[in-house]
Amino acid sequence: MKFKKADLILVAFLLIATALSFILIRANSTDGAYVTVWVEGAPTQKYRLSKNGTYVLNGGTNTMVIQDGKVHMEDADCPDKLCIHMGTISYTGQAIICLPNKLVLTIEGVPGETDL
């Protein structure tokens, strides 16, 4: 199967559009100010990202770490540990979700600040 010229142009266009989208999203992302902990759909705690620390959440089922303005899940007692593998978050709107423990961490900006 050979690629036609139109196929190559389409692939190049899609790669350029993807790269531009990624750049624009990163340029418009703002560092968050808080991480909000949601348990079973209700906000339970709010932590400043400017204060480093390790926090035990949800009655000891999860351990969250805030370091240098970033958040990650360090430990969880769920079987798949997907929340740990979600990595570090720091931008407004990002989230870490642990479905088995019904826990969500969301990054929020400064109150009154407009999200783009």
C-alpha positions in Angstrom: 0.0 0.0 0.0 1.5 3.3 -1.1 0.9 6.7 0.4 -0.5 9.3 -1.9 0.5 12.9 -1.8 -2.8 13.9 -0.3 -2.3 11.3 2.5 1.1 12.8 3.4 -0.4 16.3 3.4 -3.2 15.2 5.7 -0.8 13.5 8.1 1.5 16.6 8.1 -1.5 18.9 8.7 -2.8 16.7 11.6 0.7 16.6 13.3 1.0 20.4 13.0 -2.5 21.0 14.4 -1.8 18.7 17.3 1.5 20.4 18.1 -0.1 23.8 18.0 -3.0 22.7 20.2 -0.5 21.4 22.8 1.5 24.6 22.7 -1.6 26.8 23.1 -3.0 24.7 26.0 0.3 24.9 27.8 0.6 28.6 27.2 -2.8 29.3 28.6 -2.5 27.0 31.6 -2.0 28.7 34.9 -0.4 27.3 38.0 -3.0 26.4 40.6 -3.1 27.9 44.1 -5.0 25.1 45.9 -5.8 21.4 45.7 -9.3 20.4 46.8 -10.0 16.9 48.1 -13.4 15.5 47.1 -14.7 12.3 48.8 -17.9 10.7 47.5 -18.6 13.9 45.4 -18.3 16.4 48.3 -15.4 18.7 48.9 -13.8 17.8 52.3 -10.4 19.6 52.5 -8.5 22.3 50.7 -4.7 22.7 50.8 -2.4 25.4 49.6 0.1 24.3 46.9 2.6 26.7 48.4 2.9 24.6 51.6 4.9 21.4 51.2 3.6 18.4 53.1 2.4 14.8 53.2 -1.3 14.3 54.0 -3.2 11.2 54.8 -6.7 11.3 53.2 -10.0 9.6 53.3 -9.5 7.9 56.6 -6.1 6.6 55.7 -6.8 5.1 52.3 -4.7 7.5 50.3 -1.5 9.6 50.9 -1.1 12.9 49.0 2.2 14.8 48.7 2.4 18.5 47.9 5.9 19.6 46.9 7.1 22.7 45.1 3.6 23.6 44.0 2.8 20.2 42.6 0.7 17.3 43.9 0.9 13.6 43.5 -0.6 10.5 45.1 2.1 8.7 47.0 0.2 5.7 48.3 -3.3 4.2 48.0 -4.8 0.9 49.2 -6.8 0.4 46.0 -5.9 -2.7 44.0 -5.0 -1.0 40.7 -3.1 2.0 42.0 -4.0 4.1 38.9 -4.2 7.3 41.0 -0.5 6.8 41.8 0.4 6.3 38.2 -1.5 9.5 37.1 1.6 11.4 38.0 2.1 15.0 39.2 -0.4 17.8 38.6 0.0 21.5 39.1 -2.2 23.4 36.6 -5.7 24.7 37.2 -8.3 22.1 36.1 -6.1 19.0 36.4 -7.3 16.2 38.6 -6.2 12.9 40.1 -9.0 10.3 40.5 -9.1 7.2 42.7 -12.4 5.5 41.8 -12.2 2.5 44.3 -11.8 5.0 47.2 -14.2 7.6 45.7 -11.5 10.3 46.0 -10.8 13.1 43.6 -8.0 15.8 43.9 -8.6 18.9 41.8 -6.3 21.9 41.2 -8.0 25.3 41.6 -6.8 28.8 40.9 -6.9 31.8 43.1 -10.5 32.7 44.0 -11.9 35.4 41.8 -9.3 34.7 39.0 -10.9 34.0 35.6 -10.1 30.7 34.0 -9.4 30.7 30.3 
